[in-house]
Amino acid sequence: MKYRVLGKTGYKISEISVGTWAMGDAWGSVDDESSLLALKKAVDLGVNFFDTADVYGDGRSERLLSRLSKAEKEKIYIATKAGRRLNPHTAAGYNKENLEGFIDRSLKNLGVERLDLLQLHCPPSEVYGDESVFSALDELRQKGKIANYGVSVEKVDEALRAIKYPNVSTVQIIYNMFRMKPAEEFFAEAKKNNVGIIVRVPLASGLLTGKMNKNTQFEDGDHRSFNRNGEAFDKGETFSGVDFETGLRAVEELKSIMPQDFTMAQFALKWILMEDAVSCTIPGAKTPDQVVQNTAASDFPELTKEQMQAVKSIYDRYIKEQVHPLW
């Protein structure tokens, strides 16, 4: 496992880490003991950074990570998120009182006195223009409840607006073979401002594993069955906003240029790590085997310039027109 520095936090974290949304809800059935085995396997393989949120299974993922951290001797870093508990989810709800309440709940779920990293959880765009929100986070940091804070965003424009606040340490953003805009318009600014980049949805909700086909079925409680057009939240969170059948066709072409001895998922993860502005990527996992397969990509050979160009060509032909203008 290779490690990179997470922006202003100074944390040295595993470049392939673990996202725990699937261990909470919205990805089909899941078993806590299986999830815990996957988390422990990740630590055994060098993972020391885990991403979660207070709404993943109503705190279920946070509580699993609490069990993990108490069982491990070495320090693991846990990033959580706040804001999506608001109902309605409005910009006005992002005030100090609500944020502190969410933070207190996460502190209890995680069993810690201070959060390593608190991220605003894809708030309404107006929040990025409200200095009082970031002042509130500064105050909560001074109170010792959070060590660092950042944002999780939907759009590149939101990321650019967020990093104008000097104490924003990290930005979590969707970036993968089907979502290339961040590298074109955001990464250079993030590097200039020493902002860590956490890449989520690296496998486009499983499309980039190469294991799906037009007959693949998803459980009713899986967002890949109920959010394809943004019925529940931003549609970019499901298959990266790509039409399912279009994505399948693009994946077949990607397989044709995949390096020998890589799986499609490992190819997709290594492609992300070729960008040095990226601090880490957080593929989800529900089983130890998925963790083994994902983390292996860290030590695989770098991709060639020709392979990178071929991926870009496939994106331009199949995907760019669909997704580039939207996020």
C-alpha positions as CSV (number, residue, x, y, z in Angstrom):
1,M,0.0,0.0,0.0
2,K,1.2,3.5,-0.9
3,Y,0.4,6.6,1.1
4,R,-0.3,10.2,0.3
5,V,-0.7,13.3,2.4
6,L,-4.4,14.5,2.9
7,G,-4.0,18.2,2.2
8,K,-3.9,20.6,5.2
9,T,-4.7,17.8,7.6
10,G,-1.2,16.5,7.3
11,Y,-2.5,12.9,7.7
12,K,-0.5,10.3,5.8
13,I,-3.3,8.1,4.5
14,S,-3.6,5.0,2.3
15,E,-4.1,6.0,-1.4
16,I,-6.8,3.3,-1.6
17,S,-9.1,3.6,1.4
18,V,-12.6,2.4,2.1
19,G,-16.0,4.1,1.8
20,T,-18.7,2.7,4.1
21,W,-22.0,3.8,2.5
22,A,-22.7,0.2,1.4
23,M,-22.2,-1.0,5.0
24,G,-25.0,1.3,6.1
25,D,-27.8,1.2,3.6
26,A,-29.0,1.8,0.0
27,W,-26.8,-0.9,-1.6
28,G,-28.9,-4.0,-0.9
29,S,-28.7,-6.4,2.0
30,V,-25.7,-6.2,4.3
31,D,-24.5,-8.0,7.4
32,D,-22.6,-6.2,10.2
33,E,-20.3,-9.1,11.0
34,S,-19.3,-9.5,7.3
35,S,-18.8,-5.7,7.1
36,L,-16.5,-5.8,10.2
37,L,-14.5,-8.6,8.7
38,A,-14.0,-6.4,5.5
39,L,-12.9,-3.5,7.6
40,K,-10.4,-5.5,9.6
41,K,-9.0,-7.0,6.3
42,A,-8.6,-3.5,5.0
43,V,-6.5,-2.5,8.1
44,D,-4.4,-5.7,7.7
45,L,-3.7,-4.6,4.1
46,G,-2.5,-1.1,5.1
47,V,-5.7,0.9,4.9
48,N,-5.8,3.6,7.6
49,F,-8.5,6.0,6.3
50,F,-12.3,5.3,6.3
51,D,-15.1,7.5,5.0
52,T,-18.6,7.5,6.5
53,A,-21.6,9.7,7.2
54,D,-24.2,10.1,9.9
55,V,-27.0,9.1,7.6
56,Y,-25.4,5.8,6.4
57,G,-27.9,3.4,8.0
58,D,-28.8,6.1,10.5
59,G,-25.4,5.9,12.1
60,R,-24.8,2.2,11.4
61,S,-21.6,2.7,9.5
62,E,-20.2,5.1,12.2
63,R,-20.9,2.5,14.9
64,L,-19.1,-0.2,12.9
65,L,-16.1,2.0,12.6
66,S,-16.2,2.6,16.3
67,R,-15.9,-1.1,16.9
68,L,-13.0,-1.3,14.4
69,S,-11.0,1.6,15.9
70,K,-11.4,0.2,19.4
71,A,-10.0,-3.1,18.3
72,E,-7.0,-1.7,16.5
73,K,-3.7,-0.7,18.1
74,E,-2.6,1.6,15.2
75,K,-4.3,4.9,14.5
76,I,-7.0,4.9,11.8
77,Y,-8.5,8.1,10.5
78,I,-12.2,8.4,10.2
79,A,-13.9,11.1,8.1
80,T,-17.6,11.5,8.6
81,K,-20.2,13.9,7.1
82,A,-23.1,16.0,8.3
83,G,-26.0,17.8,6.9
84,R,-28.2,15.3,5.2
85,R,-30.2,14.6,8.3
86,L,-31.9,18.0,7.7
87,N,-35.5,17.6,6.6
88,P,-36.1,19.6,4.6
89,H,-32.5,19.7,3.3
90,T,-32.1,23.5,2.9
91,A,-29.2,25.9,3.1
92,A,-30.8,27.6,6.1
93,G,-30.4,24.4,8.1
94,Y,-26.6,24.6,7.9
95,N,-26.2,26.7,11.0
96,K,-24.0,26.3,14.0
97,E,-26.7,24.8,16.3
98,N,-27.6,22.1,13.8
99,L,-24.1,21.3,12.8
100,E,-23.0,21.0,16.4
101,G,-25.9,18.7,17.1
102,F,-24.9,16.5,14.1
103,I,-21.3,16.5,15.3
104,D,-22.3,15.5,18.8
105,R,-24.2,12.6,17.5
106,S,-21.3,11.4,15.4
107,L,-18.9,11.8,18.3
108,K,-21.2,9.4,20.3
109,N,-21.6,6.9,17.4
110,L,-17.8,6.8,16.8
111,G,-17.0,6.8,20.5
112,V,-14.4,9.6,20.3
113,E,-14.0,13.1,21.7
114,R,-12.9,14.8,18.5
115,L,-13.6,14.0,14.8
116,D,-10.6,13.6,12.6
117,L,-12.4,15.2,9.7
118,L,-15.9,16.5,9.4
119,Q,-17.3,17.1,5.9
120,L,-20.4,19.0,4.8
121,H,-22.5,16.4,3.1
122,C,-23.3,17.7,-0.4
123,P,-25.1,20.8,0.9
124,P,-27.3,23.0,-1.4
125,S,-25.1,25.2,-3.6
126,E,-26.0,28.4,-1.7
127,V,-24.1,27.1,1.3
128,Y,-20.8,27.8,-0.4
129,G,-21.6,31.5,-0.6
130,D,-22.5,31.7,3.2
131,E,-19.5,32.7,5.2
132,S,-21.4,32.1,8.5
133,V,-21.4,28.3,7.8
134,F,-17.6,28.2,7.6
135,S,-17.3,30.5,10.6
136,A,-19.4,28.1,12.6
137,L,-17.1,25.2,11.5
138,D,-14.1,27.3,12.7
139,E,-15.8,27.8,16.1
140,L,-16.5,24.1,16.4
141,R,-12.9,23.4,15.5
142,Q,-11.7,25.8,18.2
143,K,-14.0,24.0,20.7
144,G,-12.1,20.9,20.0
145,K,-15.0,18.9,18.5
146,I,-13.4,18.6,15.1
147,A,-9.7,18.5,14.1
148,N,-10.3,19.4,10.5
149,Y,-13.2,20.1,8.1
150,G,-13.9,19.8,4.5
151,V,-16.8,19.5,2.0
152,S,-18.3,16.8,-0.1
153,V,-19.6,18.3,-3.4
154,E,-21.6,17.3,-6.4
155,K,-20.2,19.9,-8.8
156,V,-16.8,21.2,-9.8
157,D,-18.1,24.8,-9.4
158,E,-19.0,24.0,-5.7
159,A,-15.5,22.6,-5.1
160,L,-13.9,25.8,-6.5
161,R,-16.1,28.0,-4.3
162,A,-15.4,25.9,-1.2
163,I,-11.6,26.1,-1.3
164,K,-11.8,29.9,-1.2
165,Y,-12.3,29.4,2.6
166,P,-8.8,29.1,4.0
167,N,-9.6,26.4,6.6
168,V,-11.2,24.0,4.1
169,S,-8.8,21.1,4.3
170,T,-10.4,18.6,1.9
171,V,-12.8,18.2,-0.9
172,Q,-14.6,14.9,-1.7
173,I,-15.7,14.7,-5.3
174,I,-16.8,12.1,-7.9
175,Y,-13.9,11.4,-10.3
176,N,-13.6,8.3,-12.4
177,M,-13.3,7.1,-16.0
178,F,-16.8,8.4,-16.6
179,R,-16.4,11.7,-14.7
180,M,-13.2,13.5,-15.9
181,K,-14.2,17.2,-15.4
182,P,-12.5,17.6,-12.0
183,A,-9.1,17.0,-13.4
184,E,-9.6,19.6,-16.1
185,E,-11.0,22.4,-13.9
186,F,-10.4,21.7,-10.2
187,F,-7.3,19.7,-9.4
188,A,-4.7,22.3,-10.2
189,E,-6.4,24.8,-7.9
190,A,-6.7,22.2,-5.1
191,K,-2.9,21.5,-5.3
192,K,-2.2,25.3,-5.2
193,N,-4.3,25.6,-2.1
194,N,-2.9,22.4,-0.4
195,V,-6.4,20.9,-0.4
196,G,-6.7,17.1,-0.1
197,I,-8.9,15.4,-2.6
198,I,-10.9,12.4,-1.6
199,V,-12.3,10.6,-4.7
200,R,-15.7,8.9,-4.2
201,V,-17.7,6.7,-6.6
202,P,-14.5,5.5,-8.2
203,L,-16.2,2.5,-9.8
204,A,-19.3,4.4,-11.0
205,S,-21.6,2.4,-8.6
206,G,-20.2,-0.9,-9.9
207,L,-20.4,-0.2,-13.6
208,L,-16.6,0.0,-13.8
209,T,-16.2,-3.4,-12.2
210,G,-17.1,-4.9,-15.6
211,K,-19.3,-7.4,-13.9
212,M,-22.7,-6.0,-14.9
213,N,-24.8,-6.6,-18.0
214,K,-28.1,-5.5,-19.3
215,N,-29.9,-8.2,-17.3
216,T,-28.3,-7.2,-14.0
217,Q,-31.0,-6.7,-11.3
218,F,-30.8,-4.7,-8.1
219,E,-32.7,-5.0,-4.8
220,D,-35.5,-2.6,-4.2
221,G,-33.5,-0.9,-1.4
222,D,-30.5,-0.4,-3.7
223,H,-30.1,3.2,-5.0
224,R,-29.2,1.6,-8.4
225,S,-32.8,0.5,-8.7
226,F,-34.5,3.7,-7.4
227,N,-32.3,6.7,-8.1
228,R,-31.2,6.4,-11.8
229,N,-33.0,9.6,-12.6
230,G,-32.3,11.4,-9.3
231,E,-35.6,10.4,-7.7
232,A,-34.0,10.3,-4.2
233,F,-30.8,12.4,-4.5
234,D,-28.5,13.8,-7.1
235,K,-28.5,11.3,-10.0
236,G,-24.8,11.8,-10.4
237,E,-24.3,9.5,-7.3
238,T,-25.8,6.6,-9.2
239,F,-23.7,5.2,-12.1
240,S,-22.0,8.7,-12.0
241,G,-25.0,10.0,-13.9
242,V,-24.3,7.8,-16.9
243,D,-27.1,6.0,-18.7
244,F,-26.8,2.3,-17.7
245,E,-26.7,0.8,-21.2
246,T,-24.4,3.5,-22.5
247,G,-22.0,2.8,-19.6
248,L,-22.1,-1.0,-20.4
249,R,-21.0,-0.3,-24.0
250,A,-18.2,2.0,-22.8
251,V,-17.0,-0.6,-20.3
252,E,-16.7,-3.2,-23.1
253,E,-14.4,-0.9,-24.9
254,L,-12.4,-0.2,-21.8
255,K,-11.9,-4.0,-21.3
256,S,-10.3,-4.1,-24.7
257,I,-7.5,-1.8,-23.6
258,M,-7.2,-3.1,-20.0
259,P,-3.6,-4.0,-19.0
260,Q,-2.8,-7.7,-18.6
261,D,-3.3,-9.1,-15.0
262,F,-5.6,-6.2,-14.0
263,T,-9.3,-6.6,-13.3
264,M,-11.6,-3.9,-14.7
265,A,-12.0,-2.5,-11.2
266,Q,-8.3,-2.4,-10.6
267,F,-7.8,-0.7,-14.0
268,A,-10.4,2.0,-13.0
269,L,-8.8,2.5,-9.5
270,K,-5.2,2.7,-10.9
271,W,-6.4,5.2,-13.5
272,I,-7.6,7.5,-10.7
273,L,-4.3,7.2,-8.8
274,M,-2.4,8.3,-11.9
275,E,-3.5,11.9,-10.9
276,D,-1.1,13.2,-8.3
277,A,-3.6,15.7,-7.0
278,V,-5.7,12.9,-5.6
279,S,-5.0,12.1,-1.9
280,C,-7.0,8.9,-1.9
281,T,-10.0,7.1,-3.4
282,I,-12.7,5.4,-1.3
283,P,-14.2,2.4,-3.1
284,G,-16.9,0.7,-1.1
285,A,-16.7,-2.9,0.0
286,K,-19.0,-5.3,1.8
287,T,-16.7,-8.4,1.9
288,P,-13.0,-9.1,2.6
289,D,-12.5,-10.3,-0.9
290,Q,-13.6,-7.0,-2.4
291,V,-11.2,-5.2,-0.1
292,V,-8.3,-7.5,-1.2
293,Q,-9.1,-6.9,-4.9
294,N,-9.4,-3.1,-4.5
295,T,-6.3,-2.5,-2.4
296,A,-4.1,-4.5,-4.7
297,A,-4.4,-1.8,-7.3
298,S,-2.1,0.5,-5.2
299,D,0.9,-1.7,-6.0
300,F,0.2,-2.4,-9.6
301,P,2.3,-0.8,-12.4
302,E,1.5,2.7,-13.5
303,L,-0.5,3.0,-16.7
304,T,1.1,4.1,-19.9
305,K,0.5,7.4,-21.6
306,E,-1.1,5.4,-24.5
307,Q,-3.5,3.7,-22.1
308,M,-4.5,7.0,-20.5
309,Q,-5.2,8.5,-23.9
310,A,-7.2,5.5,-24.9
311,V,-9.4,5.9,-21.8
312,K,-9.9,9.6,-22.6
313,S,-10.9,8.7,-26.2
314,I,-13.6,6.3,-24.9
315,Y,-14.9,8.9,-22.5
316,D,-15.1,11.5,-25.3
317,R,-17.0,9.2,-27.6
318,Y,-19.5,7.7,-25.1
319,I,-19.8,9.7,-22.0
320,K,-18.6,13.3,-22.2
321,E,-21.7,14.8,-23.8
322,Q,-24.0,13.2,-21.2
323,V,-22.2,14.2,-18.0
324,H,-19.6,16.9,-18.6
325,P,-22.0,19.9,-18.6
326,L,-24.0,18.7,-15.5
327,W,-21.4,18.4,-12.8
